[in-house]
């Protein structure tokens, strides 16, 4: 028994990868930016011990995405904007029965808008979203299910939910197994939404998956600016290393690089960035000649741009001012909003809403044909409208003061009234 215990401990040590901690010493700072890679899903399903498909190499890729969302301000802001625009002002329908239904869709008193907002947030964050349906006599309740807790069965016919996949073996009994719609078991079913990704048959991936390292950098830059600059750490060089380092290997590499780049008696300081890369042996060295603290913010700008691009989002909606401009004008924001709506928001809205409409139609028997989302632009479009072209004189007088009496020819537009006045003057002369 003792030998078995020692063997298990030995195996755990072997499997445990040393963690490289961020350090801000006098000569260098070492920041590990490596991110979990999701190259592919398991193809040989027979070798899986459990009935569910792992998501990521360690089955904790959704948990990693959730952590990134809490760490990067730019990334979190874009996700929140996409969710807000997708949810809009709620839902619109002329069907009174449907209005009553969507105002209260579950026993928790949530509206369809409440559930829909959570679905959109999960879909943008994880590339997956899950909606539970509970059928009862004459109706159905909808409940949002946290996508980070969901794993698909190997036959894709069920979804397993566990509150803590990192400790699955210890809380296995807490796992729920619910069938995927249209199958209904014990009055329950799951709708699974996935953002399509080639070669991924079980899970979707979010738009920003190509910018994971940039999101990690965004977080590290914040810590670096707060800690390093506060303590007088201004780098003379940034060394980006593509590799998979343990702590001992990292220290050895740093010492060699310091001797090569700084030389004897040189007080230059180096920032080492370690990340995943296609070439495990590649290294990039960027020499920084200007030691001003603000120079390092260029990396922040590049990071923000890469994050926004990966999201298929618009800089103007994110508060990113174009080069050479003081701010974004109202017209630029409205153009950016139109582009975001046409390229991202409307498609996502349809993806999330259509299955819900089908379930309501089939399980409740309510016509959902005209159920739509009411979109709310970030700024009013009224600024682009000339009141003289759309409001009569009396209408504008009433807006100024409702007690103002109507005047002769007051039902004409101002532009028409001016034309008539000019015409009369010309005739008189």
Residue pairs with C-beta under 8 A, 6 or more apart in sequence:
17 246
18 246
18 247
18 248
19 32
19 247
20 30
20 32
20 245
20 246
20 247
20 250
20 274
21 30
21 32
22 29
22 30
22 31
22 32
22 220
22 223
23 29
23 30
24 224
24 227
24 228
24 231
24 233
26 269
27 258
27 262
27 269
27 270
28 254
28 258
28 269
28 270
28 271
28 272
29 224
29 228
29 233
29 235
29 269
29 270
29 271
29 272
30 250
30 254
30 272
30 274
31 220
31 224
31 271
31 272
31 273
31 274
32 245
32 274
33 213
33 216
33 217
33 220
33 273
33 274
33 275
34 244
34 274
34 275
34 276
35 64
35 212
35 213
35 216
35 275
35 276
36 56
36 57
36 58
36 60
36 61
36 64
37 57
37 276
38 55
38 56
38 57
38 61
38 205
38 209
40 199
40 200
41 53
41 199
41 200
41 201
41 202
41 203
42 48
42 53
42 54
45 53
45 154
48 54
48 154
51 153
51 154
51 158
51 160
52 151
52 152
52 153
52 154
52 160
53 151
53 152
53 153
53 154
53 202
53 203
54 151
55 61
55 62
55 151
55 202
55 203
56 62
56 64
59 151
59 165
59 168
60 165
60 166
62 126
62 128
62 147
62 148
63 148
63 165
63 166
65 125
65 126
65 148
65 206
66 125
66 126
66 148
68 75
68 212
68 215
68 216
68 219
69 75
69 76
69 79
69 125
70 76
71 215
71 216
71 218
71 219
72 215
72 216
72 218
72 219
72 307
73 218
73 222
74 215
74 218
74 303
74 304
74 307
74 308
74 318
75 208
75 215
75 218
75 307
75 311
77 318
77 319
78 208
78 307
78 308
78 311
78 313
78 318
79 121
79 124
79 125
79 311
81 313
81 317
81 318
82 120
82 124
82 311
82 313
82 344
82 345
82 348
83 117
83 120
83 121
83 124
85 337
85 340
85 341
85 345
85 375
86 116
86 120
86 124
86 345
86 348
86 349
86 352
86 373
87 113
87 116
87 117
87 120
87 373
88 373
88 374
88 375
88 376
89 374
89 375
89 376
90 111
90 113
90 373
90 374
91 102
91 112
91 113
91 116
91 371
91 372
91 373
91 374
92 370
92 371
92 372
92 373
92 374
93 99
93 102
93 368
93 370
93 371
93 372
94 370
95 366
95 367
95 368
95 370
95 371
97 366
98 360
98 366
98 367
98 368
98 371
101 112
101 139
101 360
101 364
101 366
102 111
102 112
102 113
102 371
103 111
103 112
104 110
104 111
105 111
105 112
105 114
105 115
105 141
105 142
106 115
106 134
106 141
106 142
106 143
107 141
108 143
112 142
112 356
115 131
115 142
115 143
115 144
116 352
116 353
116 356
116 373
118 144
119 129
119 131
119 144
119 193
119 352
120 129
120 348
120 352
122 128
122 129
122 130
122 144
122 146
122 147
123 129
123 147
123 193
123 195
123 348
123 351
123 352
124 206
124 207
124 348
125 147
125 206
126 147
126 148
126 204
126 206
127 194
127 195
127 197
127 203
127 204
127 205
127 206
127 207
127 209
128 147
128 150
128 192
128 193
128 194
128 195
128 203
128 204
129 147
129 192
129 193
129 352
130 144
130 145
130 146
130 147
130 150
130 159
130 190
130 191
130 192
130 193
131 142
131 143
131 144
131 145
131 190
131 191
131 193
131 355
131 356
132 142
132 143
132 144
132 145
132 178
132 188
132 189
132 190
132 191
133 140
133 141
133 142
133 143
133 181
133 184
133 188
133 189
133 190
133 191
133 359
133 363
134 140
134 141
134 143
134 187
134 188
135 184
135 187
135 188
135 189
135 363
136 187
138 364
139 363
139 364
140 359
140 360
140 363
140 364
142 356
145 161
145 190
149 161
149 162
149 163
149 165
150 159
150 160
150 161
150 192
151 159
151 160
151 161
151 162
151 165
152 158
152 159
152 160
152 192
152 202
152 203
153 159
153 160
153 177
156 180
156 201
156 202
157 179
157 180
157 183
158 177
158 178
158 179
158 180
158 190
159 177
159 178
159 180
159 190
159 192
160 175
160 176
160 177
161 175
161 176
161 177
161 178
162 168
162 171
162 172
162 174
162 175
162 176
163 171
163 174
164 171
164 174
168 175
178 185
178 188
178 189
178 190
179 185
179 188
179 189
179 190
180 189
180 190
180 191
180 192
181 189
181 190
181 191
181 355
181 359
182 189
183 189
191 355
191 356
191 359
193 204
193 351
193 352
193 355
194 203
194 204
195 204
195 205
195 206
195 207
196 204
197 203
197 204
197 205
197 209
207 310
207 311
207 312
208 215
208 307
208 310
208 311
209 310
210 310
211 306
211 307
211 309
211 310
211 311
213 275
213 276
214 303
214 306
214 307
214 310
215 307
216 275
217 273
217 299
217 303
218 300
218 303
218 304
218 307
220 273
221 296
221 299
221 300
221 303
224 271
224 296
225 293
225 296
227 233
228 234
229 293
229 296
233 269
234 269
234 291
234 292
234 293
234 296
235 269
235 270
235 271
235 288
235 296
236 268
236 269
236 270
236 287
236 288
236 291
237 261
237 268
237 270
237 271
237 285
237 286
237 287
237 288
238 270
238 271
238 273
238 285
238 286
238 288
238 299
239 257
239 261
239 270
239 271
239 272
239 273
239 283
239 284
239 285
239 286
240 273
240 275
240 283
240 284
240 285
240 286
241 253
241 272
241 273
241 274
241 275
241 283
242 275
242 276
242 277
242 278
242 279
242 280
242 281
242 282
242 283
243 274
243 277
243 280
243 281
244 276
244 280
245 253
245 274
250 272
250 274
253 272
254 270
254 272
257 270
257 272
258 270
261 268
261 270
261 285
262 268
262 270
288 295
288 296
304 318
304 320
305 315
305 320
308 314
308 315
308 318
308 320
312 343
312 344
313 340
313 344
314 336
314 337
314 339
314 340
315 321
315 322
315 336
316 322
316 328
316 332
316 333
316 335
316 336
317 333
317 336
317 337
317 340
317 378
319 328
321 327
321 328
322 328
328 336
330 379
330 383
330 384
331 384
333 378
333 379
334 377
334 379
334 381
334 384
337 377
337 378
341 375
345 375
349 373
353 371
353 373
356 368
357 368
357 371
358 368
360 366
360 368
360 371
361 367
361 368
387 396
387 414
388 413
388 414
388 415
389 413
389 415
390 413
391 399
391 413
391 414
392 410
392 411
392 412
392 413
392 414
393 407
393 409
393 410
393 411
393 412
393 413
393 414
393 417
394 406
394 407
394 410
394 411
396 414
397 404
397 406
397 407
397 410
398 404
409 417
409 420
412 420
